[in-house]
Amino acid sequence: MASLTIRNIDDSLKRRLRLRGAGHGCSMEEEARRILRDALDKERAWTLADLAFEIFGVQHGVELESHPPVEARPPCDFGEK
């Protein structure tokens, strides 16, 4: 497992984290892990459309126009004659 060091935390923030952890019956470090895990798990998963926009979007020089509406064809008639 990896370790993470976070420097320059305000004393009040550290105290609140410690108290929140105690309120949940865990250590300050475990509470920080839970908060990070919850925050990152809540991020929306990328869709294929998100990936395509990231790769081919306007900021990368590709700008596509919308396809014009197309009239649907009538259904095929497979009836016997």
C-alpha positions in Angstrom: 0.0 0.0 0.0 1.1 3.5 -0.7 1.5 6.3 1.8 0.4 9.9 1.4 1.8 12.9 3.3 -0.3 16.1 3.3 1.6 19.2 4.5 0.4 22.5 5.7 -3.0 21.4 7.2 -4.6 24.0 9.4 -4.7 23.0 13.1 -8.5 23.5 13.1 -8.9 21.2 10.1 -6.8 18.5 11.6 -8.7 18.8 14.9 -12.1 18.5 13.0 -10.8 15.5 11.1 -9.7 13.8 14.3 -13.0 14.5 16.0 -15.0 13.3 13.0 -13.0 10.1 13.0 -13.6 9.6 16.6 -17.3 10.2 16.0 -17.2 7.4 13.5 -15.2 5.1 15.7 -12.0 5.3 13.7 -8.7 7.0 13.6 -8.0 10.4 11.9 -6.1 8.6 9.1 -8.9 6.1 8.5 -11.4 9.0 8.4 -9.2 10.8 5.8 -9.1 7.6 3.7 -12.9 7.2 3.9 -13.4 10.8 2.8 -11.0 10.5 -0.1 -12.5 7.2 -1.2 -16.1 8.5 -1.0 -15.2 11.7 -2.9 -13.5 9.8 -5.7 -16.1 7.1 -5.9 -18.8 9.7 -6.5 -17.1 11.0 -9.6 -19.1 10.3 -12.7 -17.7 7.4 -14.8 -16.5 8.5 -18.2 -18.7 7.5 -21.2 -17.5 6.8 -24.7 -18.9 10.2 -25.7 -16.8 11.9 -22.9 -13.7 10.1 -24.2 -14.4 11.0 -27.8 -14.9 14.7 -26.9 -11.7 14.6 -24.8 -9.7 13.3 -27.8 -11.5 14.9 -30.7 -13.3 17.9 -29.2 -13.3 21.6 -30.2 -10.2 22.3 -28.1 -8.2 19.8 -30.2 -9.2 21.4 -33.6 -12.0 19.1 -34.6 -15.4 20.6 -34.9 -18.1 18.5 -36.5 -21.5 19.7 -37.6 -24.7 17.8 -36.7 -26.1 15.4 -39.2 -29.3 16.7 -40.8 -32.5 14.9 -39.9 -33.2 11.9 -42.1 -36.7 10.8 -43.1 -37.5 7.2 -42.1 -38.2 4.7 -44.9 -41.5 2.9 -44.9 -41.3 -0.7 -43.5 -40.7 -3.5 -46.0 -43.7 -5.6 -47.0 -42.9 -9.3 -46.9 -46.4 -10.4 -47.6 -47.1 -13.2 -50.2 -48.5 -12.3 -53.6 
